[in-house]
């Protein structure tokens, strides 16, 4: 088990190095001039060139990347924002809790509803309940999240005046963003749970449990569901990172002050240090969540350790 964990940690470290290089390289090809964004279009060529030199934008890519890595390792810093001149980690740290609220809320809501509906559909296979779940999950997978967000704003904020449209500050502000992030994840988990449950319910040990006179509820919950949840554990970890990255669009629509909104505004302003920091944050969260899922999976199913 320990060897498996060490191997997965090394693999995760390699992934992070590759992503950091890719992100740093991408910023070299993004159109726009940060110096002009800071000084304005009326700045003189001499002033623009002096600012580019001061910011290190004229240095070759490998020099900029090495400076980035050296600063991160020795100082624990991702640099300073071009726009605000504040530490990137400070900028991200102020907004990350808001993004985490949406992500964890979406994971909790989608896992609860998705697993419950998948189990219900599997035990009522071919009946109206099963058909309703399949139709609902198809709609959830097909409808774009931004359209759902706009529809909810029109209904719950404009027409019914139940929820605030934008901003943060209370639990009401988080309701629509969490629902928007949850819909696709609910559909995925529901379908996966249903298919996994149907496969498990056809196993011999399930028939033996029923033959022993165990109640259907105990057979489904204690015997079938525990084994059917193995692939669902994997998808939860994958979706955590996906939801963290997917919050970018949702946060922008609802003006939620999270990392996603910070990333979008930084891209528009060509604030490369903040863009690199936000992308690395999402990558680290995604890799770390997958590492935890792999460890949990190996603990539940020892066969994974030797694959």
Secondary structure, DSSP 8 states (H G I E B T S, - for coil): -HHHHHHHHHHHHHHHHHHHHHHHHHHHHS-S-HHHHHH-TTS-HHHHHHHHHHHTTTS-HHHHHHHHHHHHHHH----B-TTT-SBHHHHHHHHHHHHHHHHHHHHHHHHHHHHHHHHHHHHTTTSHHHHHHHHHHHHHHHS-HHHHHHHHIIIIIIIS--S-SS--SSHHHHHHHHHHHHHHHHHHHHHHHHHHHHHHHTSHHHHHHHHTT--HHHIIIIIIIHHHHHHHHHHHHHHHHHHHHHHHHHHHHTT--SHHHHHHHHHHHT-HHHHHHHHHHHHHHHHHHHHHHHHHHHHH-GGGGG-
